[in-house]
């Protein structure tokens, strides 16, 4: 006997459906489903047998098994640094190298410090917009993250909206400012979240795990 599912839609119960029939009903992550394996109604996004269906629709749900750890995120960061380093070179002012060398030698002028600060601010803004646009796009993550099969999602497994992605990436400044503790937080956090993940209510996941 085939498993039977029921859904609550349009303020009434509908069904029974087989699993194949259920997938043809236009499920949303918030659709309430009564599974033959459960005694109570659940959101469709909470049913493991529907994970592949929602992943095909662009949803990746945070679970204990697919949370990306510090190592994977570090590899993606290194890849992104290499990717961004070349175009960032075009943003350097003509006197950047001289100012940098004097700063390293310990005798920078105020103009040198101003040049270095301006470059750092512009570079930070470029990096923030790069990550924001990538996370808001269908990529759901930077090119470095895509290389290592990582995606950034909200608590419901959906792609981040533009302003949430912007808040997440601008918040990296605070995560780094506090002696990098905000980044390292994912080493001991139960949900492997950094500070900027937590306040943007986002997760970094490994796809197809």
One Martini backbone bead per residue (centre of mass of N, CA, C, O) as a GRO file, in nm:
protein
  209
    1UNK     BB    1   0.095   0.037   0.023
    2UNK     BB    2   0.073   0.359  -0.023
    3UNK     BB    3   0.163   0.650   0.060
    4UNK     BB    4  -0.009   0.913   0.245
    5UNK     BB    5  -0.098   1.252   0.176
    6UNK     BB    6  -0.157   1.571   0.335
    7UNK     BB    7  -0.307   1.896   0.284
    8UNK     BB    8  -0.317   2.247   0.370
    9UNK     BB    9  -0.556   2.419   0.162
   10UNK     BB   10  -0.763   2.668   0.149
   11UNK     BB   11  -0.875   2.588   0.442
   12UNK     BB   12  -0.816   2.277   0.361
   13UNK     BB   13  -0.825   1.943   0.318
   14UNK     BB   14  -0.600   1.746   0.114
   15UNK     BB   15  -0.671   1.424  -0.019
   16UNK     BB   16  -0.488   1.178  -0.104
   17UNK     BB   17  -0.127   1.134  -0.160
   18UNK     BB   18   0.124   1.070  -0.323
   19UNK     BB   19   0.437   1.170  -0.364
   20UNK     BB   20   0.408   1.240  -0.664
   21UNK     BB   21   0.146   1.404  -0.629
   22UNK     BB   22   0.251   1.610  -0.425
   23UNK     BB   23   0.465   1.743  -0.630
   24UNK     BB   24   0.201   1.862  -0.808
   25UNK     BB   25   0.077   2.097  -0.592
   26UNK     BB   26   0.264   2.343  -0.526
   27UNK     BB   27   0.475   2.362  -0.314
   28UNK     BB   28   0.557   2.508  -0.010
   29UNK     BB   29   0.743   2.555   0.266
   30UNK     BB   30   0.456   2.628   0.434
   31UNK     BB   31   0.321   2.379   0.380
   32UNK     BB   32   0.094   2.168   0.520
   33UNK     BB   33   0.185   1.832   0.629
   34UNK     BB   34   0.069   1.490   0.627
   35UNK     BB   35   0.248   1.225   0.721
   36UNK     BB   36   0.283   0.876   0.744
   37UNK     BB   37   0.545   0.936   0.955
   38UNK     BB   38   0.334   1.113   1.117
   39UNK     BB   39   0.114   1.269   1.379
   40UNK     BB   40   0.166   1.555   1.245
   41UNK     BB   41   0.188   1.856   1.132
   42UNK     BB   42   0.402   1.993   0.866
   43UNK     BB   43   0.632   2.141   0.712
   44UNK     BB   44   0.760   2.081   0.409
   45UNK     BB   45   1.063   2.161   0.493
   46UNK     BB   46   1.067   1.909   0.724
   47UNK     BB   47   1.077   1.696   0.492
   48UNK     BB   48   1.313   1.485   0.371
   49UNK     BB   49   1.160   1.386   0.099
   50UNK     BB   50   1.164   1.714  -0.004
   51UNK     BB   51   1.453   1.824  -0.049
   52UNK     BB   52   1.501   1.774  -0.355
   53UNK     BB   53   1.270   1.948  -0.452
   54UNK     BB   54   1.368   2.220  -0.323
   55UNK     BB   55   1.649   2.225  -0.449
   56UNK     BB   56   1.538   2.253  -0.742
   57UNK     BB   57   1.405   2.541  -0.637
   58UNK     BB   58   1.650   2.677  -0.446
   59UNK     BB   59   1.659   2.508  -0.179
   60UNK     BB   60   1.854   2.516   0.142
   61UNK     BB   61   1.857   2.334   0.426
   62UNK     BB   62   1.938   2.353   0.747
   63UNK     BB   63   2.165   2.112   0.880
   64UNK     BB   64   2.388   1.918   1.044
   65UNK     BB   65   2.518   1.801   0.761
   66UNK     BB   66   2.545   2.103   0.581
   67UNK     BB   67   2.735   2.263   0.746
   68UNK     BB   68   2.982   2.495   0.714
   69UNK     BB   69   3.296   2.510   0.794
   70UNK     BB   70   3.587   2.676   0.836
   71UNK     BB   71   3.755   2.539   0.612
   72UNK     BB   72   3.569   2.591   0.368
   73UNK     BB   73   3.554   2.900   0.407
   74UNK     BB   74   3.858   2.952   0.377
   75UNK     BB   75   3.890   2.849   0.088
   76UNK     BB   76   3.690   3.053  -0.036
   77UNK     BB   77   3.843   3.306   0.056
   78UNK     BB   78   4.103   3.255  -0.101
   79UNK     BB   79   3.974   3.244  -0.380
   80UNK     BB   80   3.852   3.533  -0.370
   81UNK     BB   81   4.118   3.685  -0.330
   82UNK     BB   82   4.230   3.606  -0.606
   83UNK     BB   83   3.997   3.712  -0.783
   84UNK     BB   84   4.007   4.019  -0.668
   85UNK     BB   85   4.306   4.117  -0.696
   86UNK     BB   86   4.313   4.211  -0.989
   87UNK     BB   87   4.088   4.433  -1.002
   88UNK     BB   88   4.200   4.589  -0.749
   89UNK     BB   89   4.459   4.703  -0.890
   90UNK     BB   90   4.300   4.936  -1.049
   91UNK     BB   91   4.245   5.110  -0.770
   92UNK     BB   92   4.521   5.204  -0.753
   93UNK     BB   93   4.710   5.446  -0.700
   94UNK     BB   94   5.004   5.566  -0.821
   95UNK     BB   95   5.118   5.617  -0.504
   96UNK     BB   96   5.089   5.350  -0.343
   97UNK     BB   97   5.369   5.212  -0.334
   98UNK     BB   98   5.521   5.440  -0.193
   99UNK     BB   99   5.337   5.457   0.056
  100UNK     BB  100   5.376   5.164   0.146
  101UNK     BB  101   5.685   5.164   0.180
  102UNK     BB  102   5.692   5.389   0.395
  103UNK     BB  103   5.515   5.239   0.600
  104UNK     BB  104   5.703   4.991   0.635
  105UNK     BB  105   5.955   5.180   0.721
  106UNK     BB  106   5.813   5.405   0.933
  107UNK     BB  107   5.772   5.695   0.727
  108UNK     BB  108   5.492   5.823   0.699
  109UNK     BB  109   5.277   6.031   0.573
  110UNK     BB  110   4.974   6.174   0.569
  111UNK     BB  111   4.929   6.114   0.270
  112UNK     BB  112   4.986   5.814   0.286
  113UNK     BB  113   4.760   5.741   0.486
  114UNK     BB  114   4.532   5.843   0.305
  115UNK     BB  115   4.580   5.652   0.067
  116UNK     BB  116   4.548   5.385   0.226
  117UNK     BB  117   4.265   5.437   0.337
  118UNK     BB  118   4.115   5.477   0.072
  119UNK     BB  119   4.182   5.199  -0.044
  120UNK     BB  120   4.055   5.028   0.184
  121UNK     BB  121   3.766   5.135   0.153
  122UNK     BB  122   3.723   5.064  -0.144
  123UNK     BB  123   3.785   4.763  -0.117
  124UNK     BB  124   3.562   4.696   0.084
  125UNK     BB  125   3.322   4.785  -0.094
  126UNK     BB  126   3.378   4.591  -0.324
  127UNK     BB  127   3.357   4.330  -0.160
  128UNK     BB  128   3.072   4.370  -0.056
  129UNK     BB  129   2.935   4.384  -0.340
  130UNK     BB  130   3.026   4.118  -0.448
  131UNK     BB  131   2.890   3.937  -0.230
  132UNK     BB  132   2.606   4.051  -0.246
  133UNK     BB  133   2.543   3.989  -0.544
  134UNK     BB  134   2.603   3.685  -0.531
  135UNK     BB  135   2.392   3.615  -0.301
  136UNK     BB  136   2.143   3.742  -0.462
  137UNK     BB  137   2.194   3.555  -0.668
  138UNK     BB  138   2.171   3.237  -0.807
  139UNK     BB  139   2.442   3.149  -0.670
  140UNK     BB  140   2.444   3.203  -0.349
  141UNK     BB  141   2.745   3.308  -0.398
  142UNK     BB  142   3.049   3.310  -0.446
  143UNK     BB  143   3.295   3.187  -0.646
  144UNK     BB  144   3.438   3.040  -0.417
  145UNK     BB  145   3.188   2.890  -0.314
  146UNK     BB  146   3.117   2.746  -0.578
  147UNK     BB  147   3.381   2.580  -0.597
  148UNK     BB  148   3.285   2.445  -0.292
  149UNK     BB  149   2.967   2.411  -0.272
  150UNK     BB  150   2.851   2.689  -0.164
  151UNK     BB  151   2.584   2.841   0.034
  152UNK     BB  152   2.356   3.115   0.093
  153UNK     BB  153   2.108   3.132   0.355
  154UNK     BB  154   1.831   3.127   0.515
  155UNK     BB  155   1.630   2.979   0.757
  156UNK     BB  156   1.447   2.866   0.488
  157UNK     BB  157   1.655   2.819   0.233
  158UNK     BB  158   1.686   3.095   0.102
  159UNK     BB  159   1.757   3.345  -0.073
  160UNK     BB  160   1.894   3.637  -0.037
  161UNK     BB  161   1.836   3.942   0.002
  162UNK     BB  162   1.989   4.227  -0.062
  163UNK     BB  163   1.987   4.358   0.230
  164UNK     BB  164   2.083   4.106   0.379
  165UNK     BB  165   2.347   4.072   0.224
  166UNK     BB  166   2.457   4.352   0.297
  167UNK     BB  167   2.454   4.317   0.606
  168UNK     BB  168   2.640   4.073   0.617
  169UNK     BB  169   2.895   4.207   0.472
  170UNK     BB  170   2.923   4.461   0.646
  171UNK     BB  171   2.954   4.290   0.920
  172UNK     BB  172   3.252   4.191   0.875
  173UNK     BB  173   3.391   4.427   1.010
  174UNK     BB  174   3.324   4.339   1.301
  175UNK     BB  175   3.436   4.049   1.291
  176UNK     BB  176   3.735   4.161   1.234
  177UNK     BB  177   3.782   4.380   1.455
  178UNK     BB  178   3.752   4.141   1.682
  179UNK     BB  179   4.010   3.961   1.626
  180UNK     BB  180   3.829   3.756   1.444
  181UNK     BB  181   3.601   3.631   1.623
  182UNK     BB  182   3.355   3.640   1.431
  183UNK     BB  183   3.477   3.416   1.245
  184UNK     BB  184   3.559   3.195   1.470
  185UNK     BB  185   3.277   3.122   1.591
  186UNK     BB  186   3.218   2.863   1.406
  187UNK     BB  187   3.397   2.656   1.571
  188UNK     BB  188   3.167   2.654   1.836
  189UNK     BB  189   2.912   2.664   1.689
  190UNK     BB  190   2.629   2.478   1.642
  191UNK     BB  191   2.569   2.641   1.344
  192UNK     BB  192   2.825   2.763   1.214
  193UNK     BB  193   2.830   3.072   1.300
  194UNK     BB  194   2.879   3.386   1.257
  195UNK     BB  195   2.810   3.695   1.332
  196UNK     BB  196   2.697   3.777   1.043
  197UNK     BB  197   2.501   3.541   1.040
  198UNK     BB  198   2.327   3.600   1.288
  199UNK     BB  199   2.223   3.901   1.218
  200UNK     BB  200   2.115   3.776   0.923
  201UNK     BB  201   2.002   3.491   0.933
  202UNK     BB  202   2.238   3.287   0.829
  203UNK     BB  203   2.381   3.035   0.601
  204UNK     BB  204   2.641   2.793   0.539
  205UNK     BB  205   2.643   2.553   0.275
  206UNK     BB  206   2.655   2.222   0.158
  207UNK     BB  207   2.601   2.078  -0.123
  208UNK     BB  208   2.493   1.761  -0.153
  209UNK     BB  209   2.478   1.626   0.171
   0.00000   0.00000   0.00000
